């Protein structure tokens, strides 16, 4: 039986990951060490996107990392291939100061989660709390309404429009440090390898 594109990419990832057992090494291997699948041969575009994100959020260029199907070539969770113009570009911003800035914004706007009226969807409050607690992560779309969320979403919407032929939209998550990023990505890695390193 002929392997599909997703099967081929999955096998390539398994081969890359085989020598590595520690979750942090596995994540580093395919997210930091490998080029983006979606922008293969489009290095100028990758540089432009990462530069724009780095400048807007005021963080180091190397703190901007692509994830999801745009990086891997397929979605381990959905088992679907990356499709230009239809798949999202998921971006991680790994910086403790940036994470702290948005965490303080969340605390201020929600009175430390005692007032959930500013969340667009009430489920977003629980998802955000869970991600902060278990992952050291803040997903922009789950932020409560306020000036900082509005400015951030406007920037991401503009970036999405600029690159609409490549990506349906550009999404961003903030991570408190590299370890929390790597730990989170091992959920996807375990989907690839069939392991159980991360929960």
N, C-alpha and C positions, 0 to 999 in steps of 0.2 A: 504494500500500500504506500502510496506517495505521501511524503510529509507535507503538511501545509506550511505556509510562511511562519505562522505562530509556532508550530512545532519546531521548525528549523531554528528560530530565534531562541526558543526555550532550551534546546540542546546546546546551542552556543553558550548561553549563560551558564548552564550546568557545568560545562567544560571549564569555563573561567573560574567558577566558584569551587570546583572540586578540591583544589589544594588548601582551601581556607576553611577553618572551623569556627574561629571567633566571629561573632556577629559584626563587630566593628570592621574587621578585615574584609569580610564578605561585602559589606556595603561600600567600603572604600573602593574595592576592586571594580565594581560596575557603575558607580555613580561619580567617583572622583577621577578614576584612572581611565575610563572609557569615553570616547567622544559620543555626542548625542546622535542617536539613530535618525531622528527627524531632520537634522541639519547636516547630515553627511554631505560633504561637498559644498556646503553653504556656510563656511566659517565666518565670512563677513557678517552674515545675518545673525549668527550666534553671538558674535562680538558686539553687535549693535544692541541686541536685546539685553544682554548681560550688563553692558555699559549703562543703558538707560535705567535699569533696575538699581544698579549700584549707585548711580548718581541720585536718583530720586530718594532712596532710603538712607543714603549717606553711609554706606558700608563698603568694605573692601571688595574688589572685583571677584576675588577667589571665594568669597562668601556666598556667591550666587551659583546655585547648582540646579540643573534640570533633573526632574524625576519622572515617574509615570511612563506611559507608552511612548512619549516623545524621546525619552532617554533610552528605554529598553527595546523599543520597536513593537511592543505589544503590552497589553494590560494583563498582568498575572491574575488579577481578581476576576476580570470579565472574560479572560481568554480570547480577546479580540486584538487584531492587528492595529497598529497606528495607521490612520488614514489622513493624509494631508487635507486641511480645510475642514475636517469633521471631528478630529480629536483635539483635546485641549493640550496646552503646554503647561504642565505643572512645574512650578518653580519653588525651590527652598531658599530662604534667606537665613543663613546661619550666623547669628551674632547676638551675644548676650545683651548688649546695650539696646539693640533694636527690639528684642523680645521684651526687655524691661519697659521700654517706652509704651508698647502696645498693651502690656499687662497692666500698667498703671492707668492707661486710658480705660480699659475694661473695668477696673475697680472703681474708678471715678464715676463713669457713666451709669454703672449698675449698683452703686453703693455696696460694693463687694457681694454682688449677686443677690442682694436683698430686694432689688427692684428690677424685674425682668421686662418691663414695659417697652424698653428700647430695642429689644431683639425683634427682628423682622419675623422670625418664626420662633415660637417658644421652645421648640426642640433644639434650636441653636444654642441656647444657654447650657443645656445639659451636655451637648456635644463639645462645646468649648471648654467647660469645666473638666470633662473627662480627658480631653486632649492635653490640657495644661498639666493635669495631675499625673497622667500615665505616660505622656510622651514628651513633655517639655516643649509643646507645640501650640501655636496659635494660627488658625486658618482664617484668613481675612474675611471670607464670606460669612463667617459666623459672628463677626464683631457686632456689638450693639450700635444702633444709630447714633451719629454724632459727627462733628466736623472732621475728625481724623479718619473715620471710616469713609465718609463721603469723598474726601480728597484722595484717599488711597484707591477707592474704586474708580474714580474718574481717571486716574493715571492708568490703571490696569485696563479699563475700557478703551482708552486711547491707544494703548499698546496693542490690544487685541485687534482693533480696526486696522492698524498699520500692517499687521501680519496675518490678515484674515485668510489669505490664500494658503497659508501653511497650517494655521491653528484656528479652531473654533473660538477659543478664548484663552486668555492667559490668567492662570490662577497662582496665588502666592500663599505660602505658609511660612511662619517664622519659627525658628528653633533656637532654644537657649544655648546650645553648643553642639559640637560635632558628634559627641556621643549620643545625644538624644536623637539627632537626625539619623544616625546609623542604626540605632535601636528600632526606630520607627520603620525604616526601610526593610528591615529584616522580616517584617510581616509579609511584604511582597516577595522577598527572596525565598521565604519558606513555601510560598505558593508555587514558585518555580521548581524548587528542589524536592518538595514533599517533606521538608524538615519541620522542626518545631522549636526554633531558637527564640522566637519572639512571640509574645501574646498581646 
